[in-house]
Structure formats: C-alpha cells, structure tokens
Amino acid sequence: MLEWIVSSSLLIAVVMAIRYICLGRISPAMQYALWGLVLIRLLLPFTVGESAISIENALRTGGGYAVSEPAAPTGFAYDAQPSEELPPTGGTAVAEDITPLLPYLWLTGTAALTLWFAAVNFSMYLRLRRDRVLFDTAGRLPVYIAENIDSPCIFGILRPAVYVTPVVAEDERTYFHAISHELAHYRHFDHIWALLRCAVLAMHWYNPLVWWAAIVSRRDAELFADDAVLRRIGDENRADYGRTLLSIASGSLHRSSILRCGTGMSIGGKSMKERIVMIAGQRKRAFVLAMAVLLTVLITAGCAFTGAPKERLDMDRGVFVTINAEDVYGLGMNMENSGGGVSHADGSSFKPGERIKLDNDDMGAGMQRFELTAYDQNEQIITRGKFNVMFTEDTRCEIELNENLKFELKVIDPPVPEQGEAEAAEEFRDDKATAFDLISKLVDGEPVDGTLLLCCVSALDPSDWAALEQRYADTDWWSPVWSTLNSASIGTDQRLRDEHMMRIFLSSDGAYSEGVAELIARQADADPAAFSAALSGLESPQREQIEKTLSITAEAE
C-alpha cells in the first residue's frame, strides 16, 4: 500500500505543478485530462507491468537492520537455536507498534466517509425531488426549476437531470448559457467523474493531496466546460457569457459540496477568478509546451503505474533465504568484517514462503563464514544461524527458516549433467591421495569439486581420519570439508551418493561422524527409495548402525 500512496502522491504533485505553471498556456481539455491519469492511479491498488523507473524500485530497502557484531566462525553447525530476547539498548522502551491497527483505521475512515457521502447525496436527492418543477428538455435531459440550489447543476447518475434556479429560468440569455454549460458537463461525463471523485476521497481520506486534487480537478472541470461553451457560441459572445457567470455566482459552496455526485455552474472563490481571466482573453496555446507537458506526464505515469522488475533469482549466485516462520520482520546477514540486512519498506512481516536474496559485497569465491539473524517487529532477535559455505563463481546457497525457528542450510551447485552408468561409475571413483589433496585445497580456501571430494573421502579409513586430525590440529579443516560434502550429498545418481556418504560415516568417528550423520539424514529425506537401495547393500551390523543413528537424529529434531 505504501507504493500506492507514494506513486499516486507523486503523480498528483506533478500534475498540480504542471497545472499552475501552464495555466492558460495549454488547453483546458489537456489540463482536465491530466486528472484522468490521477483518478485511474488512485483507483488501482496494483501496478501494471514492470519498469526500471518505477516508484517501487525507489522504495526497495537494502538495509533495514544492521548487525554490528561479527559472527564467530565456530564449527559447522547449521541448525540455529532460539535465542532469548535482548533488552532495549540504552534503557529506553521500544514504542508499541501500531502497524497491525492501520488496516482497521483505514477501513473505519473509509466507512465513515462513505456514509457521509451517502447522507449528503441522499439529502440532496430528497430536496430536489420535493421542490422541483419540470420546465424544459435539453437534449436527452429533463430541465427542472428548483429553488433550493445555489446555481444551475446536473444531479443524478442513472437518470441525470439539469436543475436551474427560477432567476436563471426567467432570462433567456442566462438560461441559454446555463443549459449550454451543463450540457457540456454532461458530454464530458462529469456527473460520473463526480461519483468516482467521491469514491477516491473515501479510499484516500487520509491523504491531503487527494483532497486538494479533488478540489482543483473540480475547478478544471468548470474551465473545460466554459471552454466548450465559448467554442460553441463564438468569441463575440465571450463578454456576455462572462457576465452570466458573474450574475449567478453565489460565492463558495457549502463545504460538503465536494462530496456531491453532481456539477455546479458556479463554485465561487478562486475558481471564478480563473474562469473570468480565461474568458476575458485566451492566451496563445504553445504546441511545444503541450508536447513537453505530455512527455513529462508520460514519464511520471511510467514511474507511478509500473512496478519494479521481478528479480530473476533462480540461477543467481548468492545466499537465498526462504521464510516459512511467522512474525519475522527482518533478516540480518553478518560476515567477519561487514554486515547488513533486509526488511519490508512498509514495516510488514515477511510472508510464509517469501524468498529473499541477501547481497554482500564481501561475498567472494572460497570458504565464506557468515551468520544470519531473524528479528521480530520490535527489532529483537528471534533466532540466529551460523554457516560455513564453500562458494565458487556460480554457487547458490539456499537457506530455510522453518516453522520451528531453525535455519536449515542447503548448498546448490549448478546441476550435474545427465550421464550414463559407466560415466557415473568413473566419476564415483575412490582415491585416498586425491582426498588429501582436495582437503588441502579446501583448507587453503580454494574451491574443489564436491562430487569428487565425496568419492575420495569415502575411501578413507579410521587411520586416515586420525592422520588428518593430527595434520590440521590447529586449523578448522572440517568445516569446509563438511560444507562441500553437503553440497554434493544430493544430485543425480543419488544411490551412489548415498553409498559413499554411508562409507564416510562408518569410517569416521566422534564429531566427524555426527556431522556426516546430519548429511545422511538429509539424503534419507530427499530420496527414500534410493537411500533404501543403498542401505540394503550394506552388511547387517553396518545397516543397523546407520538405522540407529537416523532414529536418534529424528528424536533430537
């Protein structure tokens, strides 16, 4: 809704500026037509199409929350535990958020104004029906004499009619001018525009710019009708028409007149001055100025009516978070030396299923350690998750914040091309020496092929794991290895991937086997049929060990 308010307000401001700068220099028809764009934008709560110059682009936020403390890159845990809420900083209380009440406030105002609008028009209808006397017919419209009106007008939507005062009906010239003026309103559908103007005011009652636009557009409707009459009666009758307007001028209307579904020949005040100036002597219309106005309005309409281009996220490189938890209002992303976050510009919460891309200029190739933080509407921490991910030039990291307020990490590399069984067997080869080389590259921050690492690490035995722990005693070597194995745990030829991961689990121990157990559980959920086929190929004691581990993992979750 914020984009709707801002875009319509911008359009009103531009049209208003054009109106006052170019008054008398562009035709009243063009001047009045500009308000048609404003009316359409105020009635449409959605955008049409996409463009890079839309208001929605300007409203997008890239830093709703800032995480100031760097994340501690410890371990390889990727399930975050809910954290206790932090007290407000500086000892100040957080103001109560009224955002959830705003829709009810808007509905209350809209309902109240709609009732007022109905009351004003029903009262007008009863007065006219009670006192009117049929006098004439103008075109297809009946003309009535009514004593309780300020000036000639058209009233009615389904059965519009012209109403004139007794004074106007007595003078032939005044009557002719008044009927010509009201018929011009009828041809311009101004009685319909009056109804739509009332609807817009009811919807946007909170916006003073909309009220201003309604008042000024009504004055421009009178200018347009005057111009139509003058073109019909000729320049030689300008003075007579001007005197008619002055003779029936009744000053400013009652303040409720802006909510009437009708037109009025005299609305008094500043409008009468503008109309007399136009009637007294038309300025020369500037064609170049009219084209400049048209171009300006088209550009502004492009900003106001269109939405931001939809992000093509599916194959982008980076970190993507899918929110499946309730009442999450912000996400913070923090790396070792930088931080930032995202939230909705209007302060609303993320909707379940909403997918967000987190950008960070420091996200390069190699091992990346970062922390994600979820915030509630008071900017209090809901939960945190720490990650270690090996990035290549086109790695996409998918993370889910689930209903239990836990972050779940899934690293997706570009799809592995389809291949035959012989090629798959060649890819899934065992090579201890290659395993040590690949792990060394990972420790140095170099990216490696995840599938190759999976195959080669599965060839290691318990003594090899002990050798690795001794070699990298002072280095966090397991985090990049686990992350890369995670990226290769699911893909084509899933049964072979499951077999290799089971072999890694059976040969490792301690913290390493606990980490691999998480990957095995993920594989079991991803493709149960392939996992069962791989499990059936193991000997009974090994199969029971893995089944027991899966049972323990499920109970822990």
CORQUIJO-V423443 format. One line per field, one symbol per residue. psi: psi as a letter, one per 40 degrees, with the letter a starting at -180 (. if undefined). burial: I if it has 16 or more other ideal C-beta (glycine too) atoms within 10 Angstrom, else O. A space follows every 10 residues. Layout:
psi = ???
burial = ???
//
This chain:
psi = dddddddddd dddddddddd deheeiiddd ddddeddddd dddheiihai ieeiddddeh iefdihhdhi ihghaehehi ihiiiiihie eiihihhedd eddddddddd dddddddddd dddddddddd eihhdihhbe hihihhefid iiihhiddgi ihhiiddddd hddddddddd dddddddefd dddddddddd dddfdehddd dddddddddd dddddddddd ddeideeddd dddddddehf aiiieedeeh giihdheaad dddddddddd hhihhhdddd dddddddddd dddddiiihh hgddeiiahh hhheiifhei hihhadeiia aiiideeiih ihehhhhhih degaiahhhi hihhiaeefi hdiihiihhh hadfhhhhhh hidefhhhhh hhiiihiiii dddddddfih hddddddddd dddeehiihd dddddddeei iddddddddd dfdeigdddd dddddddedh aifddddddd ddddddeiib dddddddddd ddddddgddd dddddeeiid dddddddddd dddddd.
burial = OOIIIIIIII IIOIIIOIIO OIIIOIIIOI IIOIIOIIII IIOOOOIOOO IOOIIIIOOO OOOIIOIOOO IOIOOIIIII OOOOOOOOOO OOOOOOOOOO OOOOOOOOOI OOIIOIIOOI IOOIOOOIOO OIOOIOOIOO IIIIIIOOII IIIIIIOOOI IIIIIOOIIO OOOIIIIIII IIIIIIOIOI IOIIIIIIII IIIIIOIOII OOIIOIIIII IIIIIIIIII OOOOOOIIOO IIOIIOOIIO OOIOOOIIII IIIIIIIIOO IIOIIOOIIO OOOOOOOOOO OOIOOOIOOI IOIIIIIIOO OOOOOOOOII IIIIIOOIII IIIIIOOOII IIIIOOOOII OOOOOIOIOI OOIOOOIIII IIIIIOIOIO IIIIIIIIII IOOOIIIOII IOOOIIIIII IOIOOOOOOO OOOIOOIIOO OOOIIIOIIO OIIOOOIIII IIIIIIIIII OOOIIOOIOO OOOOOIIIII IIIIIIIIII IOIIIIIIII IIIIIIIIOO OIIOIIIIII IIIIOIIOOI IOOIIOOIOO OOOOIIOOII OOIOOOO
//
